[in-house]
Structure formats: C-alpha cells, structure tokens
Amino acid sequence: MLPVRQVNFWRQNGHRRREKDQKCKIGRRVPYAGKMAFASDEASIALTEETLACKICRKLDALSAHTSHSYPSCIYRVPEKRRKANEAAYTPRLVSIGPLHRDRGQLQGMELYKLRCLQNFLNRSKVSLDRLLEFIAEWETYVRVCYQDTSNLNREQFLEMTLLDGIFIVELFLKKYFSELREENDIIFRNSWMWSDLLHDMLLLENQLSDGCTKRPTGFCAGSFFFKDVCNTEKLPLTQKSDPARHFVEFLLIHHSPVVPLFRSRRSLRATKFEYTRSATELRQAGVKLPRLIVDEWTETFFRNIIAFEQCGYHSKDITSYVILMDSLINTPADVVLLVKHGIIENKLGESNAVAELFNNLYKEVVTETDEFYFAELCDELNAYSMDPFHEFKANWFRCYLRSKKQNSNGTELSNNIKL
C-alpha cells in the first residue's frame, strides 16, 4: 500500500504524465500513420489493376468464343465522308430493313404492314409461328455478326426484327410474282410512288437483311425478278456466280460485274498507272463499243451503295472501275447525247445534263488503287491508240470535216430563208 504522500503526488501529477505520454504516443504515430496510408493506397491500386485485368480477360474470352472472326461483317454503315456527298442516296424513305435504321420515327408506319405480311404468310403456309422463331434463333449468331453494329438490340428484339423483316421480304417477292396474292388495298403495289421508294430502300447498303433468313425460302432467282427494273438486272443472265452473295447489294454487284475470260487472269488486267481523259466522242471514233446501260431514278442509288460496299473492303472494285471509266468518257451533255444516239445509254432521266452530272459526281470521294482498276489495260490501249499521229490526224480531220459540213448546211438554210 502506497504512503498517503505518494498517493497525493500521483493524484496531483498523474494527469501531466498522461498528457506527456499521449504526446509521445502521438509523436510516434505520425510517421506510422503515413506508412499505413501509403500501404493502403498501394493495396487499392493493386486491387483496381487486378479487377481491370479480370474484366479484360473476360472480354478476351468472350472474343475468342465470338463467331465474328469466322463470319466477318458484310452490312456496313456508309462512311460519313461518302454520306455527306448525297445523304438521300443512303437513307431509307419508306421502310427499315435490319437494325441500322430501326429507330427512325418516319419509318415506323411500315411495321403494321410487316405484321400483316406475317399474318398472311402464316394463314397460307403450314409453318407455325413457333417453328419460324426456332429457325430464326438457329441463325441468330450468324445474322447478328453480319451487321457492323447491333448493340442497341437485345435477343428478343433482334429475333422479332429478323422474323418480321424476313417474312416481309418473302411476301414482297411472292406478291411481285403472283399478283393474285396482293390484297385489294395493298398500299405498296397500288401506289407507284411507294413502290419507287420501296425499291430505293431495298438497294441501300445499310438497309439489308442477311441471306440466312431470305435466301433459303426465296433464292436469288426471285431477287433477280424483283430488281428487274434496276440497271441491267433483267438483261443479264442469272448464273451460279451469284450464289455466294450475302445480301441484295452484293447480289446486284456480282450480277453486274464483268466476267473475266478464262484465258485472261485478273492479274494481267492490273496496271501501275491509270490515265484516260478521252471523251465518248473520241472513244466512238476509235471504234470501241460499250454495253447498253439504262439510266433512271434508281441508277444513282444503285451505283452509290455498291461503290460504298466495294470501298468497305470488298475483294474487287469492278463496279467502281466502271463508274470511273464512265466519268472519264462523259465530260459534257454532248457526250451523253452521243452515247444515247449509239445505244450505249438509255436516258430515262430526260435531261442529258442530269446524266452527265450523275456520273461526274459519283466518282467524288472514291479511293481506288490503280492496281484494282478493272479497265486499266483497255485504257492503256486507248491512250496508245489516241497518241498515234495517224489516228490523231484522222480524228482531227474528221472533226473539222463535220464542223465544216454543219456550217455549210446552216449557211445554205439561212440563204434559202432569205430568198423566201
């Protein structure tokens, strides 16, 4: 037991010792607390990195299991630079096919028409709705990866869209061929402007449905009949070369592509330099004949969307090459008149100036490597022909002769009018 004096001392001075000890403890904690905070920051950073690594690994695992590497995209968004050249040539007017324009408000009116198409199809056929959905579900993965972007649709929305759009196309083909299947008040086949807009929409690269849901029930034979008014579709024979097509834009591209002769490989058609500035008039004088082309309200949409498809990574640039050649030949409306006169162009646009502007504007914003130009060898031969002094002399003499003959004719006509 402590003496009373010592107890009183501790009572009087104990709080001072406690304060001193507390100060010492605080003094010792400051550096220790810093180490604790630093250690905590390190642990937090390590945890964040580990979490991020796990997320990336999961994405890589999903990527390796994804089928897009086996089935690359074939339905693209048109590059913005090309779209700005003519927005209307790449945008649907009446109906949305596929996911890329599905949310456009002005196209929603056709969704009811699609439902009626499905109802008519189910009433005529023995296929149940459940079986149709099973078929669509089997193709979902393949169809989805054909598009450059389907992130805005979940599985249920995607299956519904694919079903309605697929049956819509099947019904259109059937109604086009069998007029008795058309309803009396069918808005598409009773209105010429709606048919015109529909055909425009079916030519758009961004407005396609993969062949997995349309090729089996209809075949591209029906597609050839449906698009018979577009470009030279009706005149060209349907061959097996169109079978690999994955949608209608690619089908029309293959259908209109030139056939490379067996004795002539595609490599021999390549050239290191392309330069041809001769007009249609000079081409005609050289004796070169071109196939007949129908130019109408769908021609620009047809060429622009096929060119966009070729520019997005297609293995050839044959249609782009044709447009470049036509752009070289048509410099003025007079060249169009000459092409029409000799049956090379059938002008359904009316004005020759409209045709000239069409081809002169199609080539803008197009990037084509010289070794991909299909008509390189032909242009080399024409350039060599035109550079020959004899041919140049003959062409100049012919032009002067015609000009002189025309002036004399006008002068005779004028003098006759004066005499009267």
C-alpha positions as semicolon CSV with decimal commas, in nm:
position;residue;x (nm);y (nm);z (nm)
1;M;0,000;0,000;0,000
2;L;0,142;0,337;-0,104
3;P;0,202;0,607;0,157
4;V;-0,052;0,890;0,164
5;R;0,205;1,142;0,040
6;Q;0,282;0,934;-0,271
7;V;-0,086;0,885;-0,346
8;N;-0,146;1,259;-0,333
9;F;0,153;1,314;-0,562
10;W;0,015;1,079;-0,825
11;R;-0,325;1,239;-0,798
12;Q;-0,177;1,582;-0,848
13;N;0,076;1,498;-1,119
14;G;-0,077;1,195;-1,292
15;H;-0,263;1,399;-1,549
16;R;0,065;1,564;-1,655
17;R;0,231;1,230;-1,711
18;R;-0,069;1,114;-1,908
19;E;-0,053;1,422;-2,132
20;K;0,320;1,368;-2,182
21;D;0,270;1,004;-2,266
22;Q;-0,010;1,098;-2,501
23;K;0,217;1,349;-2,677
24;C;0,484;1,085;-2,708
25;K;0,235;0,838;-2,848
26;I;0,105;1,096;-3,095
27;G;0,461;1,179;-3,191
28;R;0,530;0,817;-3,259
29;R;0,206;0,762;-3,454
30;V;0,253;1,032;-3,715
31;P;0,514;0,853;-3,922
32;Y;0,341;0,520;-3,866
33;A;0,007;0,656;-3,985
34;G;0,175;0,779;-4,305
35;K;0,307;0,433;-4,373
36;M;-0,038;0,289;-4,313
37;A;-0,197;0,534;-4,559
38;F;0,071;0,465;-4,822
39;A;0,025;0,091;-4,779
40;S;-0,349;0,133;-4,811
41;D;-0,307;0,328;-5,138
42;E;-0,081;0,058;-5,277
43;A;-0,334;-0,210;-5,188
44;S;-0,615;-0,011;-5,352
45;I;-0,414;0,036;-5,674
46;A;-0,327;-0,333;-5,683
47;L;-0,693;-0,426;-5,634
48;T;-0,802;-0,190;-5,913
49;E;-0,545;-0,335;-6,152
50;E;-0,649;-0,688;-6,062
51;T;-1,017;-0,606;-6,118
52;L;-0,941;-0,439;-6,452
53;A;-0,730;-0,737;-6,559
54;C;-1,018;-0,971;-6,477
55;K;-1,259;-0,761;-6,682
56;I;-1,027;-0,754;-6,982
57;C;-0,971;-1,131;-6,955
58;R;-1,346;-1,189;-6,960
59;K;-1,376;-0,973;-7,273
60;L;-1,090;-1,165;-7,437
61;D;-1,257;-1,495;-7,350
62;A;-1,582;-1,369;-7,499
63;L;-1,397;-1,250;-7,809
64;S;-1,239;-1,589;-7,867
65;A;-1,581;-1,751;-7,839
66;H;-1,742;-1,498;-8,072
67;T;-1,808;-1,600;-8,431
68;S;-1,744;-1,262;-8,589
69;H;-1,391;-1,368;-8,680
70;S;-1,538;-1,659;-8,879
71;Y;-1,822;-1,454;-9,032
72;P;-1,696;-1,101;-9,094
73;S;-1,938;-0,811;-9,122
74;C;-2,088;-0,753;-9,464
75;I;-2,359;-0,494;-9,388
76;Y;-2,183;-0,169;-9,307
77;R;-2,260;0,187;-9,216
78;V;-2,168;0,410;-9,508
79;P;-1,859;0,621;-9,421
80;E;-1,957;0,973;-9,318
81;K;-1,746;1,134;-9,589
82;R;-1,935;0,949;-9,862
83;R;-2,272;1,001;-9,695
84;K;-2,228;1,379;-9,695
85;A;-2,194;1,373;-10,075
86;N;-2,560;1,267;-10,106
87;E;-2,741;1,180;-9,783
88;A;-3,061;1,077;-9,960
89;A;-2,886;0,807;-10,165
90;Y;-2,802;0,610;-9,849
91;T;-3,113;0,675;-9,635
92;P;-3,441;0,475;-9,644
93;R;-3,756;0,666;-9,733
94;L;-4,030;0,416;-9,656
95;V;-3,920;0,105;-9,466
96;S;-3,641;-0,010;-9,235
97;I;-3,475;-0,347;-9,303
98;G;-3,233;-0,468;-9,035
99;P;-3,122;-0,283;-8,721
100;L;-2,932;0,019;-8,854
101;H;-3,240;0,237;-8,923
102;R;-3,490;0,060;-8,699
103;D;-3,536;0,357;-8,465
104;R;-3,615;0,615;-8,733
105;G;-3,959;0,751;-8,645
106;Q;-4,071;0,822;-9,003
107;L;-4,030;0,453;-9,094
108;Q;-4,249;0,311;-8,816
109;G;-4,563;0,320;-9,029
110;M;-4,450;0,012;-9,223
111;E;-4,424;-0,204;-8,910
112;L;-4,801;-0,267;-8,924
113;Y;-4,765;-0,373;-9,289
114;K;-4,494;-0,620;-9,183
115;L;-4,729;-0,771;-8,924
116;R;-4,997;-0,818;-9,191
117;C;-4,737;-0,989;-9,411
118;L;-4,658;-1,230;-9,128
119;Q;-5,027;-1,297;-9,071
120;N;-5,088;-1,369;-9,441
121;F;-4,783;-1,595;-9,456
122;L;-4,898;-1,798;-9,154
123;N;-5,252;-1,828;-9,293
124;R;-5,127;-1,964;-9,627
125;S;-4,847;-2,189;-9,507
126;K;-4,839;-2,489;-9,277
127;V;-4,545;-2,348;-9,081
128;S;-4,622;-2,244;-8,725
129;L;-4,501;-1,924;-8,563
130;D;-4,303;-2,130;-8,311
131;R;-4,119;-2,311;-8,589
132;L;-4,037;-1,982;-8,762
133;L;-3,892;-1,844;-8,439
134;E;-3,687;-2,162;-8,392
135;F;-3,548;-2,120;-8,743
136;I;-3,460;-1,755;-8,680
137;A;-3,299;-1,841;-8,346
138;E;-3,078;-2,102;-8,515
139;W;-2,941;-1,829;-8,743
140;E;-2,922;-1,551;-8,486
141;T;-2,547;-1,559;-8,429
142;Y;-2,466;-1,566;-8,800
143;V;-2,713;-1,291;-8,887
144;R;-2,608;-1,066;-8,597
145;V;-2,238;-1,065;-8,686
146;C;-2,320;-0,971;-9,046
147;Y;-2,401;-0,622;-8,920
148;Q;-2,141;-0,369;-8,824
149;D;-2,347;-0,274;-8,518
150;T;-2,640;-0,443;-8,336
151;S;-2,559;-0,328;-7,983
152;N;-2,890;-0,145;-7,948
153;L;-3,097;-0,467;-7,967
154;N;-3,134;-0,743;-7,710
155;R;-3,202;-1,102;-7,816
156;E;-3,580;-1,077;-7,814
157;Q;-3,581;-0,753;-8,013
158;F;-3,331;-0,892;-8,265
159;L;-3,530;-1,212;-8,323
160;E;-3,854;-1,017;-8,369
161;M;-3,690;-0,777;-8,612
162;T;-3,534;-1,058;-8,814
163;L;-3,861;-1,252;-8,832
164;L;-4,075;-0,957;-8,941
165;D;-3,819;-0,823;-9,192
166;G;-3,752;-1,168;-9,338
167;I;-4,121;-1,254;-9,389
168;F;-4,179;-0,902;-9,524
169;I;-3,920;-0,960;-9,798
170;V;-4,058;-1,308;-9,878
171;E;-4,410;-1,168;-9,910
172;L;-4,290;-0,883;-10,133
173;F;-4,124;-1,128;-10,369
174;L;-4,431;-1,351;-10,380
175;K;-4,668;-1,058;-10,440
176;K;-4,443;-0,921;-10,712
177;Y;-4,451;-1,252;-10,899
178;F;-4,804;-1,369;-10,812
179;S;-5,035;-1,071;-10,844
180;E;-5,330;-1,274;-10,711
181;L;-5,164;-1,270;-10,367
182;R;-5,192;-0,892;-10,345
183;E;-5,471;-0,755;-10,129
184;E;-5,716;-0,518;-10,291
185;N;-5,599;-0,227;-10,076
186;D;-5,226;-0,313;-10,080
187;I;-5,060;0,025;-10,028
188;I;-4,730;-0,069;-10,193
189;F;-4,850;-0,223;-10,518
190;R;-5,134;0,027;-10,565
191;N;-4,914;0,337;-10,530
192;S;-4,635;0,389;-10,782
193;W;-4,451;0,638;-10,560
194;M;-4,448;0,390;-10,270
195;W;-4,313;0,118;-10,499
196;S;-4,044;0,358;-10,619
197;D;-3,945;0,442;-10,260
198;L;-3,950;0,075;-10,160
199;L;-3,718;-0,023;-10,443
200;H;-3,487;0,261;-10,343
201;D;-3,482;0,134;-9,983
202;M;-3,406;-0,224;-10,090
203;L;-3,094;-0,103;-10,274
204;L;-2,935;0,056;-9,965
205;L;-2,627;-0,099;-9,807
206;E;-2,741;-0,002;-9,457
207;N;-3,090;-0,148;-9,517
208;Q;-3,018;-0,515;-9,577
209;L;-3,106;-0,848;-9,418
210;S;-2,856;-1,132;-9,429
211;D;-2,923;-1,415;-9,674
212;G;-2,953;-1,661;-9,386
213;C;-3,314;-1,553;-9,343
214;T;-3,412;-1,475;-9,702
215;K;-3,201;-1,685;-9,939
216;R;-3,335;-2,026;-9,839
217;P;-3,707;-1,959;-9,880
218;T;-3,683;-1,733;-10,187
219;G;-3,350;-1,768;-10,362
220;F;-3,178;-1,500;-10,565
221;C;-3,381;-1,607;-10,868
222;A;-3,676;-1,424;-10,713
223;G;-3,441;-1,137;-10,633
224;S;-3,348;-1,109;-10,999
225;F;-3,715;-1,074;-11,094
226;F;-3,783;-0,827;-10,810
227;F;-3,497;-0,596;-10,918
228;K;-3,555;-0,638;-11,292
229;D;-3,611;-0,263;-11,337
230;V;-3,280;-0,173;-11,172
231;C;-2,989;-0,105;-11,406
232;N;-2,931;-0,409;-11,638
233;T;-3,064;-0,676;-11,400
234;E;-3,332;-0,805;-11,637
235;K;-3,099;-0,829;-11,939
236;L;-2,821;-1,020;-11,764
237;P;-2,845;-1,399;-11,728
238;L;-2,871;-1,536;-11,375
239;T;-2,580;-1,772;-11,306
240;Q;-2,440;-1,964;-11,011
241;K;-2,179;-1,693;-10,958
242;S;-2,445;-1,503;-10,757
243;D;-2,482;-1,785;-10,500
244;P;-2,213;-1,657;-10,257
245;A;-2,396;-1,323;-10,218
246;R;-2,483;-1,246;-9,856
247;H;-2,744;-0,977;-9,925
248;F;-2,910;-0,800;-10,218
249;V;-2,647;-0,529;-10,264
250;E;-2,380;-0,795;-10,304
251;F;-2,610;-0,996;-10,531
252;L;-2,656;-0,698;-10,764
253;L;-2,282;-0,628;-10,754
254;I;-2,194;-0,984;-10,857
255;H;-2,476;-0,992;-11,114
256;H;-2,342;-0,679;-11,287
257;S;-1,971;-0,750;-11,251
258;P;-1,776;-0,822;-11,571
259;V;-1,686;-1,180;-11,643
260;V;-1,309;-1,229;-11,670
261;P;-1,230;-1,454;-11,969
262;L;-1,073;-1,786;-11,880
263;F;-0,763;-1,716;-12,089
264;R;-0,703;-1,390;-11,911
265;S;-0,621;-1,376;-11,541
266;R;-0,722;-1,080;-11,327
267;R;-0,355;-1,004;-11,258
268;S;-0,298;-0,928;-11,625
269;L;-0,566;-0,658;-11,602
270;R;-0,368;-0,459;-11,347
271;A;-0,158;-0,156;-11,433
272;T;0,077;0,064;-11,238
273;K;-0,076;0,382;-11,371
274;F;-0,423;0,477;-11,488
275;E;-0,474;0,778;-11,708
276;Y;-0,753;0,818;-11,958
277;T;-0,904;1,153;-12,046
278;R;-1,067;1,076;-12,378
279;S;-1,434;1,160;-12,422
280;A;-1,711;0,938;-12,556
281;T;-1,680;1,114;-12,891
282;E;-1,314;1,009;-12,928
283;L;-1,396;0,663;-12,798
284;R;-1,658;0,620;-13,069
285;Q;-1,410;0,733;-13,335
286;A;-1,170;0,465;-13,211
287;G;-1,437;0,202;-13,276
288;V;-1,483;0,094;-12,913
289;K;-1,831;-0,033;-12,822
290;L;-1,972;-0,035;-12,469
291;P;-2,267;-0,231;-12,327
292;R;-2,603;-0,057;-12,309
293;L;-2,694;0,098;-11,974
294;I;-3,036;0,214;-11,853
295;V;-3,013;0,536;-11,652
296;D;-3,323;0,608;-11,442
297;E;-3,434;0,724;-11,097
298;W;-3,264;0,430;-10,921
299;T;-2,929;0,446;-11,104
300;E;-2,755;0,681;-10,861
301;T;-2,874;0,487;-10,555
302;F;-2,767;0,161;-10,720
303;F;-2,414;0,278;-10,802
304;R;-2,352;0,474;-10,481
305;N;-2,439;0,184;-10,250
306;I;-2,247;-0,075;-10,449
307;I;-1,944;0,156;-10,457
308;A;-1,977;0,207;-10,079
309;F;-1,985;-0,173;-10,033
310;E;-1,676;-0,218;-10,251
311;Q;-1,495;0,060;-10,065
312;C;-1,570;-0,103;-9,727
313;G;-1,335;-0,391;-9,804
314;Y;-1,483;-0,599;-10,085
315;H;-1,226;-0,809;-10,272
316;S;-1,279;-0,632;-10,607
317;K;-1,360;-0,283;-10,734
318;D;-1,522;-0,375;-11,066
319;I;-1,831;-0,153;-11,039
320;T;-1,620;0,135;-10,909
321;S;-1,394;0,084;-11,211
322;Y;-1,693;0,108;-11,444
323;V;-1,805;0,435;-11,284
324;I;-1,452;0,577;-11,318
325;L;-1,450;0,481;-11,686
326;M;-1,790;0,641;-11,746
327;D;-1,679;0,955;-11,562
328;S;-1,379;0,975;-11,797
329;L;-1,598;0,935;-12,104
330;I;-1,872;1,180;-12,007
331;N;-1,743;1,534;-11,979
332;T;-2,037;1,728;-12,120
333;P;-2,406;1,669;-12,203
334;A;-2,293;1,635;-12,565
335;D;-2,111;1,313;-12,471
336;V;-2,436;1,183;-12,320
337;V;-2,623;1,269;-12,642
338;L;-2,363;1,072;-12,839
339;L;-2,389;0,771;-12,607
340;V;-2,769;0,781;-12,633
341;K;-2,751;0,812;-13,011
342;H;-2,539;0,499;-13,043
343;G;-2,748;0,298;-12,796
344;I;-2,491;0,288;-12,516
345;I;-2,714;0,478;-12,273
346;E;-3,093;0,472;-12,247
347;N;-3,173;0,801;-12,077
348;K;-3,490;0,780;-11,865
349;L;-3,398;1,088;-11,665
350;G;-3,481;1,314;-11,958
351;E;-3,213;1,581;-11,945
352;S;-2,866;1,493;-12,079
353;N;-2,716;1,731;-11,825
354;A;-2,866;1,523;-11,541
355;V;-2,690;1,210;-11,669
356;A;-2,360;1,395;-11,708
357;E;-2,379;1,533;-11,353
358;L;-2,472;1,191;-11,215
359;F;-2,157;1,020;-11,344
360;N;-1,930;1,318;-11,279
361;N;-2,040;1,327;-10,911
362;L;-2,038;0,951;-10,844
363;Y;-1,658;0,933;-10,858
364;K;-1,607;1,201;-10,593
365;E;-1,470;1,080;-10,257
366;V;-1,385;0,739;-10,410
367;V;-1,044;0,592;-10,330
368;T;-0,930;0,324;-10,575
369;E;-0,582;0,183;-10,609
370;T;-0,452;0,174;-10,962
371;D;-0,390;-0,200;-10,945
372;E;-0,762;-0,255;-10,870
373;F;-0,884;-0,074;-11,181
374;Y;-1,051;-0,337;-11,398
375;F;-1,026;-0,145;-11,727
376;A;-0,660;-0,047;-11,693
377;E;-0,546;-0,247;-11,993
378;L;-0,829;-0,116;-12,211
379;C;-0,744;0,243;-12,115
380;D;-0,375;0,184;-12,187
381;E;-0,466;0,059;-12,533
382;L;-0,697;0,354;-12,598
383;N;-0,436;0,603;-12,482
384;A;-0,179;0,439;-12,711
385;Y;-0,428;0,449;-12,998
386;S;-0,508;0,817;-12,947
387;M;-0,139;0,911;-12,922
388;D;-0,067;0,757;-13,263
389;P;-0,003;1,053;-13,502
390;F;-0,205;0,897;-13,783
391;H;-0,510;0,832;-13,567
392;E;-0,483;1,179;-13,414
393;F;-0,465;1,335;-13,763
394;K;-0,763;1,130;-13,882
395;A;-0,971;1,227;-13,577
396;N;-0,889;1,597;-13,618
397;W;-0,966;1,585;-13,989
398;F;-1,296;1,410;-13,919
399;R;-1,396;1,673;-13,661
400;C;-1,305;1,958;-13,898
401;Y;-1,496;1,793;-14,181
402;L;-1,811;1,755;-13,974
403;R;-1,783;2,112;-13,843
404;S;-1,741;2,247;-14,197
405;K;-2,030;2,040;-14,328
406;K;-2,256;2,163;-14,049
407;Q;-2,161;2,528;-14,113
408;N;-2,227;2,494;-14,485
409;S;-2,561;2,331;-14,414
410;N;-2,661;2,613;-14,179
411;G;-2,545;2,872;-14,433
412;T;-2,748;2,715;-14,714
413;E;-3,055;2,700;-14,491
414;L;-3,006;3,065;-14,392
415;S;-2,967;3,181;-14,756
416;N;-3,280;2,989;-14,854
417;N;-3,473;3,161;-14,577
418;I;-3,352;3,499;-14,703
419;K;-3,459;3,418;-15,054
420;L;-3,807;3,330;-14,935
